[in-house]
Amino acid sequence: MYLKEYLDKYKDKKIKLFVDMDGVIADYDVGIAEHYDKKRPLYTSIKKLEEISKLPNIELHILSITRMTIGRDEKNIWLDNYAPFFKKENRNIISREENNFTKSNELKLSFFKKLDFTNKKIILIDDDPLILKTIRNEIEDIVLLKDTVLVD
C-alpha cells in the first residue's frame, strides 16, 4: 500500500504524520553529523510532503534526532530553506547529547510513548529499519512506513 492509499484509508480521521529527516528528505552522509544545513535536499520527497501538508486532515511533523545539540539549529535552518511548510511548532528535533547519547531508536520510541493516540491516526515515515522495528515491537496503534513510500 502506498502513502496515498494509507492517507485515503484514514481520510475521515485526523492524521499526525511524522517524518524523519536524515535519508528521507535530506541526503544522509554516513558518519558526518555536522554542517547539516549544507545537506542535499531530496526534492521528490519534499515536494510530495508539501502537497500532503495541504490536506485538511493532515498535521505534518518532523521527528529527527541529532547527535549534538547544535544540530538542532542546523536542521531548523535547513528546514527553513528547503521545507518551510513544516511549521516551527511541529519540528521535533531531539538531541542525543541532551539525552546521555541514548540511541535514536530508543529516543523515538520514548517520544511516541508520550503521545495521545485518541481520535487520531499516527503515522511515521522513517528510513531506519531498527527504529521502525523498535517502535513496532512496543506500540501497536501506529502506522510505520519506510521512506520509499515517498518515491513513487
C-alpha positions in Angstrom: 0.0 0.0 0.0 1.4 3.4 -1.0 1.3 6.6 1.0 -1.8 8.0 -0.8 -3.7 4.8 -0.1 -2.8 5.0 3.6 -3.9 8.6 3.7 -7.2 7.8 1.8 -7.8 4.9 4.2 -7.8 7.4 7.1 -9.3 10.4 5.4 -12.1 10.6 8.0 -9.6 10.8 10.8 -7.1 13.4 11.9 -3.7 12.2 10.9 -0.5 13.2 12.6 2.2 12.4 10.1 5.8 12.3 11.5 8.7 12.4 9.0 12.3 11.7 9.7 14.9 14.0 8.1 18.1 12.1 7.5 17.8 9.9 4.5 14.1 10.8 4.0 14.1 14.5 3.0 17.8 15.2 3.2 20.7 13.2 1.9 22.4 11.3 4.6 26.2 11.2 4.7 27.2 8.2 6.9 29.3 9.3 9.8 29.1 13.0 9.1 26.8 14.7 11.6 27.9 18.3 11.4 27.0 21.0 8.9 23.5 19.7 8.5 22.4 23.0 6.9 24.5 22.1 3.9 22.9 18.6 3.3 21.5 18.0 -0.2 17.7 18.2 -0.2 15.7 15.2 -1.6 13.3 17.3 -3.7 11.0 14.5 -4.8 10.1 13.6 -1.2 9.9 17.3 -0.2 7.5 18.1 -3.0 5.2 15.1 -2.1 5.2 16.1 1.5 4.4 19.7 0.7 1.3 18.5 -1.3 0.3 16.3 1.6 0.7 19.2 4.1 -2.2 20.9 2.3 -4.7 18.1 3.0 -7.2 19.3 5.6 -6.9 16.3 7.9 -3.1 16.1 8.0 -0.9 17.6 10.7 2.7 17.3 9.4 5.6 17.0 11.8 9.3 16.4 11.7 10.7 13.8 14.1 14.5 13.8 13.8 17.5 13.0 16.0 20.7 15.0 16.1 23.9 13.8 17.7 24.9 17.1 19.1 22.6 19.9 20.3 24.0 22.4 17.7 22.5 20.1 15.1 19.0 21.3 16.1 19.8 24.8 14.9 21.3 23.5 11.7 18.3 21.3 11.0 15.9 24.2 11.6 17.9 26.3 9.2 17.8 23.5 6.6 14.0 23.2 7.0 13.6 27.0 6.7 15.5 26.8 3.4 14.1 23.7 1.8 10.9 22.7 3.6 9.4 25.7 5.3 5.9 24.2 5.2 6.9 22.2 8.3 5.7 24.6 11.0 8.2 25.5 13.6 5.9 24.2 16.4 5.7 20.8 14.6 9.5 20.3 14.5 10.6 17.7 17.0 14.4 17.6 16.8 15.8 15.6 19.7 19.4 15.9 20.8 21.3 12.7 21.7 23.8 14.9 23.6 21.0 16.2 25.8 19.8 12.7 26.4 23.0 11.0 27.6 23.7 9.8 24.0 20.7 7.4 24.1 20.3 5.6 20.8 18.0 7.1 18.2 15.6 4.2 18.2 15.0 4.5 21.9 14.6 8.3 21.7 11.9 7.9 19.0 10.2 5.1 20.9 10.1 7.3 24.1 8.7 10.2 22.0 5.8 8.1 20.7 5.0 6.6 24.0 4.2 10.1 25.3 1.7 10.9 22.5 -2.0 10.7 22.9 -3.4 8.4 20.2 -7.0 9.1 20.9 -9.2 10.0 17.9 -6.3 10.3 15.5 -4.0 8.2 13.4 -0.3 8.4 14.0 2.0 7.7 11.0 5.8 7.7 10.9 7.9 7.7 7.8 11.5 6.7 8.5 14.4 5.1 6.6 15.9 3.3 9.6 14.7 -0.4 10.0 15.9 -0.5 13.6 13.7 2.5 14.5 10.7 1.0 12.7 11.2 -2.4 14.3 11.7 -0.9 17.8 8.5 1.1 17.6 6.6 -1.8 16.1 7.5 -4.1 19.0 6.3 -1.6 21.6 3.4 0.3 20.0 0.6 -1.4 18.1 -1.6 1.6 17.0 0.8 3.3 14.8 1.4 3.1 11.0 5.1 2.7 10.2 6.2 3.4 6.7 9.6 3.1 5.0 10.8 6.3 3.3 10.3 4.6 -0.1 6.6 5.5 0.1 7.6 9.0 -1.0 9.5 7.9 -4.1 6.6 6.9 -6.4 
